[in-house]
Amino acid sequence: MNVSIVVFSPSGHTLKAAEMIKKAFEEKNSNVRLNDVTGKEEFLYGDCIKENLVKVLGEHDVLFIGGPIYAGHIEKNLVKIIQSLPSAGKEYSSLAVPFVTYGGVHSSVALEEMGRYLRKQKRKSVLGIKIAAAHTLSYTYSNTIYPDKPGPEENEIIRKAVDRVISIVEKGESAAEDQSKSFKYSPAMQRIMYRIFTQDKLHGKFRNVSINQDKCIQCKKCISVCPVDMFHFSDEIVTMKRDKDNCILCAECFHKCPANAIEHPYIEMGKKRLKDGYIHLEEKKSGIYPEV
Ligand SMILES: Cc1cc2nc3c(=O)[nH]c(=O)nc-3n(C[C@H](O)[C@H](O)[C@H](O)COP(=O)(O)O)c2cc1C
């Protein structure tokens, strides 16, 4: 069986989950291509995202596509990538498996959104996986949420998902059904609320990350860690090269800057919203949908 995985992972947890998926398939003698699009301009900007995806996807019987949940929704760059997928057909099966990682707070509508976007691209979501992971905004809070996830518990869930996908693919593409209705597992009120509170509404006004030039030591760490290629070095200083709206607030630059030179307005707001890391967490941490 040929499997293609596309993953966008600003802080590495979704990538870790993707690697678990890859290993589980390889142990069942499948061929896996893992395409990590994080930080790669050719998959995030411009008019050639589709052409660039075509170059890396390879022939596949099933496509796994994954990314993080931000503000209850699937991160917007992944939406762009799904919308740029080449059509299913001879080379590419229509079978897809969306997977998300989230910081345990609210997985909400993200899988549902992915199912909908995939359907628009004529792909059937035969399964969806939600995976609890370290909440990257909580690193500097009093309580870091799920610091060691994804770990063995999530790996076990991933293995089960892989077994289920193998048996679905073996029955043939035409027998497989789109199961994205099962991704509507959040309470109705929450789903309505997130229709109103889009990612842009919740994050838009905080997309104002800046560099304090008095503190910056020009080490260029922010350039190497930014998953959306925001920074560059020119005229002997590091500056932002793109419109601030492209920043996704992942806080990789903030956490990794050795000189504390990154000013990130969402860290303090996140601290309030996440009750300093002591916020109530979803009961079902990780799971496969449909549940059986
Ligand atoms: C800006 C931002 C917003 C986030 N919003 C949520 C959220 O709404 N609910 C949640 O449970 N986790 C949230 N998280 C946590 C991430 O979903 C989680 O850490 C995820 O595993 C990150 O994936 P990555 O390591 O592949 O980037 C957020 C993280 C960031 C940086």
The ligand as an SDF file (V2000), in Angstrom:
LIG
                    3D

 31 33  0  0  0  0  0  0  0  0999 V2000
   -1.6560   30.4190   18.6630 C   0  0  0  0  0  0  0  0  0  0  0  0
   -2.0420   29.0800   19.2060 C   0  0  0  0  0  0  0  0  0  0  0  0
   -3.3810   28.7600   19.3950 C   0  0  0  0  0  0  0  0  0  0  0  0
   -3.7500   27.5120   19.9030 C   0  0  0  0  0  0  0  0  0  0  0  0
   -5.0720   27.2310   20.0840 N   0  0  0  0  0  0  0  0  0  0  0  0
   -5.4380   26.0550   20.6520 C   0  0  0  0  0  0  0  0  0  0  0  0
   -6.8020   25.7600   20.9020 C   0  0  0  0  0  0  0  0  0  0  0  0
   -7.7050   26.5120   20.5620 O   0  0  0  0  0  0  0  0  0  0  0  0
   -7.1080   24.6110   21.5450 N   0  0  0  0  0  0  0  0  0  0  0  0
   -6.1450   23.7200   21.9280 C   0  0  0  0  0  0  0  0  0  0  0  0
   -6.4810   22.7300   22.5550 O   0  0  0  0  0  0  0  0  0  0  0  0
   -4.8250   23.9400   21.6270 N   0  0  0  0  0  0  0  0  0  0  0  0
   -4.4530   25.0780   21.0080 C   0  0  0  0  0  0  0  0  0  0  0  0
   -3.1360   25.3290   20.7270 N   0  0  0  0  0  0  0  0  0  0  0  0
   -2.1330   24.3000   20.9900 C   0  0  0  0  0  0  0  0  0  0  0  0
   -1.7320   23.5480   19.7170 C   0  0  0  0  0  0  0  0  0  0  0  0
   -2.8590   23.1020   19.0150 O   0  0  0  0  0  0  0  0  0  0  0  0
   -0.8580   22.3540   20.0540 C   0  0  0  0  0  0  0  0  0  0  0  0
    0.2220   22.7550   20.8240 O   0  0  0  0  0  0  0  0  0  0  0  0
   -0.4190   21.6300   18.7780 C   0  0  0  0  0  0  0  0  0  0  0  0
    0.0110   20.3400   19.1010 O   0  0  0  0  0  0  0  0  0  0  0  0
    0.7050   22.3500   18.0710 C   0  0  0  0  0  0  0  0  0  0  0  0
    1.0590   21.6030   16.9470 O   0  0  0  0  0  0  0  0  0  0  0  0
    2.5180   21.6850   16.3060 P   0  0  0  0  0  0  0  0  0  0  0  0
    3.4970   21.3180   17.4140 O   0  0  0  0  0  0  0  0  0  0  0  0
    2.5140   20.6670   15.2190 O   0  0  0  0  0  0  0  0  0  0  0  0
    2.7200   23.0620   15.8420 O   0  0  0  0  0  0  0  0  0  0  0  0
   -2.7400   26.5570   20.2150 C   0  0  0  0  0  0  0  0  0  0  0  0
   -1.3990   26.8840   20.0320 C   0  0  0  0  0  0  0  0  0  0  0  0
   -1.0460   28.1230   19.5230 C   0  0  0  0  0  0  0  0  0  0  0  0
    0.3890   28.4370   19.3170 C   0  0  0  0  0  0  0  0  0  0  0  0
  1  2  1  0
  2  3  1  0
  2 30  2  0
  3  4  2  0
  4  5  1  0
  4 28  1  0
  5  6  2  0
  6  7  1  0
  6 13  1  0
  7  8  2  0
  7  9  1  0
  9 10  1  0
 10 11  2  0
 10 12  1  0
 12 13  2  0
 13 14  1  0
 14 15  1  0
 14 28  1  0
 15 16  1  0
 16 17  1  0
 16 18  1  0
 18 19  1  0
 18 20  1  0
 20 21  1  0
 20 22  1  0
 22 23  1  0
 23 24  1  0
 24 25  2  0
 24 26  1  0
 24 27  1  0
 28 29  2  0
 29 30  1  0
 30 31  1  0
M  END
$$$$
